[in-house]
Structure formats: C-alpha cells, structure tokens
Amino acid sequence: MMTGRYKVFINRRLGRILVSGKPEDEVLINEGWKVIYEHQDWKNAFAYARDYADKHDYILEWYLEEEKEVLKDALIN
C-alpha cells in the first residue's frame, strides 16, 4: 500500500487534473503542473479533484492501481 499524501495536480493550460500518490509525479511541477490539494485519504483527494474537474470542465485522471488499493482496503475492513 502507498504511504504519504495524495496530491491533486492541475495543468490549466491542458485542462487536466491528476490524482496521484506517486512521488515520481512531483516532476510534473517542472512541466507546468501545480499541486492544488493534498490529503492523506485517496477518496477525499479524488472527490476534490472530481468536483474541480466538473466545475471547470477539465479532464480527470487517476491511477487505477491506487483506486483498487483503496477499494480493496474498504472491502477488508
């Protein structure tokens, strides 16, 4: 399972939002992306990103393996 915070990255020029818990995605900051939200819980980060994307008509992206891990944990608990 991933540790650390989940970040919501945004690239307004491209109209895209990414939810990620992967530290390697922080290189996106050097490519014009900004972090607009962080949370320990993937569901909260995703909900924030989804609402933002809906409001601004942006493309929402996330990693299925992170979502699967959260859903798997929910089923176990």
DAWO-V106965 format. One record per pair of residues at least 24 apart in sequence whose ideal C-beta (glycine too) atoms are under 10 Angstrom apart, sorted by the first residue. I is the first residue (numbers start at 0). J is the second residue. Records with the same first field share a line. If there is no record, write none. Layout:
I = J  J
//
This chain:
0 = 65  68  69  71  72
1 = 41  62  64  65  68  69
2 = 39
3 = 37  39
4 = 34  36  37  38  39  40  41  44
5 = 36  37  38  39  40  41  42  43  44  45  47  48  61  65  69
6 = 32  34  35  36  37  38  44  48
7 = 33  34  35  36  37  38  43  44  45  46  47  48  49  51  52  59  61
8 = 32  33  34  35  36  48  60
9 = 33  34  35  36  48  51  52  55  57
10 = 57  58
11 = 35  55  57
13 = 57  58
14 = 52  55  56  57  58
15 = 52  57  58  59  60
16 = 47  48  49  51  52  55  57  58  59  60  61
17 = 48  58  59  60  61  62
18 = 44  45  46  47  48  49  52  59  60  61  62  65  66
19 = 44  48  60  61  62  65
20 = 44  61  62  64  65  68  69
21 = 62  64  65
24 = 62
40 = 69
41 = 65  66  68  69  70  72
42 = 66  69  70  73
45 = 69
//
